[in-house]
């Protein structure tokens, strides 16, 4: 496979399930088809956040991360359902089964998207026909719509899949980058969020084309290593291979510890969870990952094991957030018996640059400060090794 890819131009597909959670709900309940639909964390709370919405709802101006109250004002007939994560996971597995029936070179990126290297199963000559076959199989067998981008690398394939939704298939060639991408605002480039956009604007860079031709030293000083990667992508360059094993590496990151003595008091367990969460957060930072499932492990003195987890809507990566959820799980599920081992794991991981932050006016500034500090710690860890920085705790 490696020799074939080296000898021939790579053909990478990016498959993106369209409005996945809402589409699954419509497939499971045909009565929901054709109506404005949203999936929200707490449908009874007007301040609850929309996790996703159907294209019928988007026609009214409704969008993901909007509050239920805002969405209802735009679309009074909006039908809202709570999320069913187990169902979404099952349907996701079925989608990936279809992809793997064509090739083993499938890299799941998240629950609803994946990269597929199709270089050796048709190349560019038959790429469109293959993408159409995959798209129609998923639609006919699972009743789920998807869009597919076809390109010589991951970045361009991801960009292409966003160009035509729902049920689109788009081919994006490197020679088309200057014409199709360079005139666009930098915010429309995959991997650039509002904060990065502000930094680029401050340096007089407003379009993808301006980023592509900017002085390298200027970009590095402005955004560091990530800026250099973004500039390469702006020029249509991305050398990352499709790596099926990377999905396994990204399933979860955890840490556990066997205790020197059995613990029987809550106050003795809290600092253990804080230390475990800090270790997990450091490892997440090194790989620039975040996750939506937090699990704890409790092994009792009689060697009985208990594992409990909680799946949330907004991915987490900070030690404080991991600690908070882990302790909530612990308080709810500990049976007050002596404890021999404790563990914390963050699962269902995604790359942080693929996150959609659900921020309020109250927490935006604080999260931005924490993210910048986290990036600094990650950079120092990369350079000097784990343990070079230890977090100090203060009592307020």
C-alpha positions in Angstrom: 0.0 0.0 0.0 2.8 2.4 0.9 4.6 1.9 -2.4 1.4 2.3 -4.4 0.6 5.6 -2.6 4.2 6.8 -3.2 4.0 5.9 -6.9 0.5 7.4 -7.6 -1.1 10.6 -6.6 -3.0 10.1 -3.3 -6.8 10.1 -3.5 -8.3 10.9 -0.1 -12.0 11.1 0.7 -13.6 12.8 3.6 -17.0 11.6 4.5 -19.2 13.9 6.7 -22.5 12.7 7.9 -25.1 15.5 7.3 -26.7 16.8 10.5 -25.9 13.3 12.0 -27.9 13.2 15.3 -31.0 14.8 13.7 -30.7 12.5 10.7 -30.5 9.4 13.0 -33.6 10.6 14.8 -35.5 11.0 11.5 -34.3 7.6 10.4 -35.5 6.0 13.6 -38.8 7.9 13.5 -40.0 8.7 10.0 -42.7 11.0 11.4 -39.9 13.5 12.1 -38.8 13.7 8.5 -39.5 16.9 6.6 -40.1 19.0 9.8 -37.8 21.4 11.6 -36.0 19.2 14.2 -33.3 19.8 16.8 -31.5 17.6 19.3 -30.9 19.5 22.6 -29.3 18.5 25.9 -32.3 19.5 28.0 -35.4 20.2 25.9 -37.3 21.5 28.9 -34.8 24.3 29.5 -35.1 27.3 27.2 -31.4 28.0 27.9 -30.4 24.5 26.8 -28.1 24.3 23.9 -28.9 22.7 20.5 -26.5 19.8 19.8 -27.6 19.7 16.1 -30.5 20.6 14.0 -32.1 19.3 10.7 -31.8 21.2 7.4 -35.5 22.0 7.7 -34.7 23.9 10.9 -31.6 25.6 9.4 -33.9 27.1 6.7 -35.4 29.2 9.5 -31.9 30.4 10.7 -31.6 27.9 13.5 -28.1 26.6 14.0 -26.1 24.3 16.3 -25.0 25.9 19.8 -28.1 28.2 19.7 -30.2 28.1 22.8 -33.6 26.5 22.7 -35.2 29.9 23.5 -33.5 31.6 20.6 -34.3 28.7 18.2 -38.0 28.7 19.2 -38.2 32.5 18.5 -37.0 31.9 15.0 -38.9 28.7 14.5 -42.0 28.3 16.8 -42.8 24.9 15.3 -39.3 23.5 16.0 -39.6 19.9 17.3 -36.9 19.2 20.0 -35.8 15.8 21.2 -33.2 14.7 23.8 -30.0 13.1 22.6 -29.7 9.3 22.4 -25.9 8.7 22.4 -26.0 4.9 22.3 -28.2 5.0 19.2 -25.9 7.4 17.5 -22.9 5.2 18.4 -24.6 2.2 16.9 -25.4 4.0 13.7 -21.9 5.4 13.5 -20.5 1.9 13.8 -22.8 0.8 10.9 -21.5 3.7 8.7 -17.9 2.6 9.4 -18.7 -1.0 8.5 -19.9 0.2 5.1 -16.6 2.1 4.6 -14.5 -0.8 5.7 -16.2 -3.1 3.2 -14.3 -1.1 0.5 -10.9 -0.7 2.2 -9.1 -1.1 5.5 -7.6 2.4 5.0 -10.4 4.2 7.0 -9.6 6.7 9.8 -12.6 7.7 11.9 -12.2 11.3 13.0 -15.3 11.5 15.1 -18.6 9.8 15.5 -19.9 11.2 12.2 -16.8 11.7 9.9 -13.9 9.8 8.5 -11.0 9.9 6.1 -10.7 7.1 3.5 -7.6 6.5 1.3 -9.0 5.2 -2.0 -5.7 5.4 -4.0 -5.5 1.7 -4.6 -9.2 1.0 -5.2 -9.8 3.2 -8.2 -7.7 6.3 -7.8 -8.9 9.6 -9.2 -10.3 7.9 -12.4 -13.1 6.2 -10.6 -13.2 8.4 -7.5 -16.6 10.1 -8.2 -18.3 6.8 -9.0 -16.9 5.2 -5.9 -18.0 8.1 -3.7 -21.5 8.0 -5.2 -21.7 4.3 -4.5 -20.7 4.8 -0.9 -23.0 7.7 -0.4 -26.0 5.8 -1.9 -25.3 2.6 0.1 -25.3 4.6 3.4 -28.5 6.3 2.3 -30.3 3.2 1.2 -29.1 0.8 3.9 -29.1 3.2 6.9 -31.4 6.0 5.6 -28.7 8.6 6.5 -27.4 11.4 4.2 -23.7 12.3 3.9 -21.4 14.5 1.9 -18.1 13.4 0.5 -15.0 15.4 -0.4 -12.4 14.0 -2.8 -8.9 15.5 -2.9 -5.1 14.6 -2.9 -4.9 15.2 0.9 -6.8 15.4 4.1 -7.2 19.1 4.4 -8.5 19.6 0.9 -10.8 16.6 1.2 -12.3 18.0 4.5 -12.7 21.4 2.8 -14.4 19.8 -0.2 -16.9 17.9 1.9 -18.1 21.2 3.3 -18.8 22.7 -0.1 -22.0 20.9 -0.9 -24.5 19.8 1.7 -26.6 17.8 2.1 -25.8 14.7 -0.1 -23.0 16.5 -2.0 -19.9 15.1 -3.7 -17.1 17.5 -4.5 -13.7 17.1 -6.0 -11.1 19.7 -5.0 -7.7 19.6 -6.8 -4.6 21.4 -5.6 -4.4 23.5 -8.7 -7.9 24.9 -7.8 -6.8 26.2 -4.3 -5.8 29.7 -5.5 -9.1 30.2 -7.4 -11.5 28.5 -5.0 -10.0 29.1 -1.5 -7.8 32.1 -1.5 -10.6 34.7 -2.0 -12.4 33.3 1.1 -12.2 34.9 4.6 -9.7 33.1 6.9 -12.6 32.1 9.2 -13.9 29.8 6.5 -10.7 27.7 6.6 -10.9 24.5 8.5 -8.8 24.8 11.7 -9.3 28.5 12.2 -11.6 29.8 14.9 -12.6 33.2 16.1 -9.5 33.7 18.2 -7.1 32.8 15.5 -9.1 35.0 13.1 -8.7 38.0 15.4 -4.9 37.4 15.6 -4.7 37.2 11.8 -6.8 40.3 11.3 -4.5 42.2 13.7 -1.6 41.4 11.4 -3.6 42.5 8.3 -4.4 39.0 7.1 -8.1 38.7 6.2 -8.3 36.0 3.4 -6.9 32.5 3.0 -4.8 33.8 0.1 -3.2 36.4 2.3 -2.4 33.7 4.8 -0.9 31.5 2.1 1.6 34.2 0.8 2.4 35.9 4.2 5.9 36.0 5.4 6.7 32.7 7.2 8.5 34.4 10.2 5.5 36.7 10.7 3.0 33.7 10.8 5.3 31.7 13.2 5.6 34.7 15.5 1.9 35.2 15.4 0.6 31.6 15.8 3.6 29.4 16.5 3.9 25.9 14.9 0.2 25.8 14.4 0.5 28.9 12.2 3.0 27.2 10.0 0.7 24.2 9.6 -2.2 26.5 8.7 -0.1 28.3 6.1 0.8 25.0 4.5 -2.8 24.1 4.3 -3.7 27.5 2.8 -1.4 26.5 0.0 -3.1 23.1 -0.4 -0.2 21.2 1.3 -1.0 18.5 3.9 1.2 15.4 4.2 -0.7 13.6 6.9 -1.5 10.0 5.9 -4.8 8.2 6.5 -4.0 6.1 9.6 -6.5 3.5 10.6 -4.6 2.8 13.9 -4.9 6.4 14.9 -8.5 6.0 15.7 -7.6 3.3 18.3 -5.0 5.6 19.8 -7.6 8.3 20.1 -10.4 6.2 21.7 -9.4 7.1 25.2 -6.7 8.4 27.5 -6.7 7.5 31.2 -4.8 7.2 34.4 -5.2 5.0 37.5 -3.4 4.4 40.7 -3.3 1.6 43.3 -3.5 3.2 46.7 -0.9 2.5 49.4 -3.7 2.1 51.9 -7.4 1.5 51.5 -9.4 4.7 51.5 -12.7 5.1 53.3 -13.2 8.9 53.4 -14.4 11.2 50.7 -11.9 14.0 51.5 -9.0 11.5 51.0 -10.3 10.6 47.6 -10.6 14.1 46.2 -6.9 14.9 45.8 -6.4 11.5 44.2 -9.0 12.4 41.5 -7.3 15.8 41.1 -4.0 14.2 40.4 -5.4 11.6 38.0 -7.3 14.3 36.1 -4.2 16.4 35.9 -2.2 13.5 34.3 -5.0 12.8 31.8 -5.2 16.5 30.9 -1.5 16.7 30.3 -1.6 13.7 28.0 -4.6 15.2 26.2 -2.7 18.5 25.8 0.4 16.7 24.3 -1.8 15.2 21.6 -4.1 18.2 21.3 -7.2 16.1 22.0 -10.5 16.5 23.9 -13.2 14.0 24.8 -16.9 13.8 25.6 -17.0 10.7 27.8 -15.5 10.8 31.3 -15.2 7.5 33.1 -14.1 6.5 36.6 -12.9 3.1 37.9 -13.3 2.1 41.5 -11.6 -1.1 42.7 -12.7 -2.1 46.2 -10.6 -3.8 48.9 -12.4 -7.1 48.0 -11.1 -6.6 44.4 -14.6 -5.9 43.0 -14.5 -3.4 40.1 -17.0 -0.7 39.3 -16.8 1.5 36.2 -19.2 4.4 35.6 -19.2 7.0 32.8 -21.0 10.1 31.7 -21.2 11.5 28.1 -21.5 15.2 27.7 -22.1 17.5 24.7 -19.1 19.8 24.9 -15.7 18.1 24.7 -13.4 18.7 27.7 -9.7 18.7 28.1 -8.9 20.8 31.2 -8.1 19.1 34.5 -10.7 21.1 36.4 -13.5 20.0 34.1 -12.4 16.4 34.2 -12.1 16.5 38.0 -15.5 18.0 38.4 -17.3 15.3 36.4 -15.2 12.5 37.8 -16.1 13.5 41.4 -19.8 13.8 40.5 -19.7 10.2 39.2 -17.8 9.1 42.3 -20.2 10.7 44.8 -23.1 9.2 43.0 -21.8 5.6 42.7 -19.4 5.0 45.5 -20.9 2.4 47.9 -18.8 3.7 50.9 -16.8 0.5 51.0 -12.9 0.7 51.3 -11.2 1.6 48.0 -8.0 0.0 46.7 -7.7 1.7 43.3 -9.1 4.7 41.5 -8.9 5.6 37.8 -10.1 8.4 35.5 -10.5 8.1 31.7 -11.5 10.5 29.0 -12.9 8.8 25.9 -14.6 9.4 22.5 -11.7 11.8 21.7 -11.5 14.4 18.9 -8.8 16.8 17.8 -9.3 20.2 19.5 -9.2 22.1 16.3 -12.4 20.1 15.3 -14.2 21.2 18.4 -17.2 23.6 18.3 -17.0 25.6 21.5 -20.3 26.2 23.2 -19.3 29.4 25.1 -21.4 31.9 26.9 -20.6 35.5 27.6 -19.8 34.5 31.2 -17.2 31.8 30.5 -15.6 32.9 27.2 -12.8 35.0 28.7 -12.0 32.4 31.3 -11.8 29.5 28.9 -9.7 31.5 26.5 -7.2 32.2 29.3 -7.2 28.6 30.4 -6.7 27.4 26.8 -3.7 29.7 26.3 -2.1 28.5 29.5 -2.8 24.9 28.5 -1.1 25.5 25.1 1.9 26.9 27.0 2.1 23.9 29.3 1.8 21.5 26.3 4.6 23.3 24.4 6.9 23.2 27.5 6.1 19.5 28.0 7.0 18.7 24.4 10.3 20.5 24.8 11.4 19.4 28.3 9.3 16.3 29.1 6.4 15.5 31.3 6.5 16.8 34.9 8.5 20.0 34.0 5.4 22.0 35.0 3.3 21.3 38.1 0.0 23.1 38.7 -0.3 25.0 41.9 -3.6 25.0 43.8 -4.9 27.8 45.9 -7.8 27.9 48.4 -10.2 30.8 47.8 
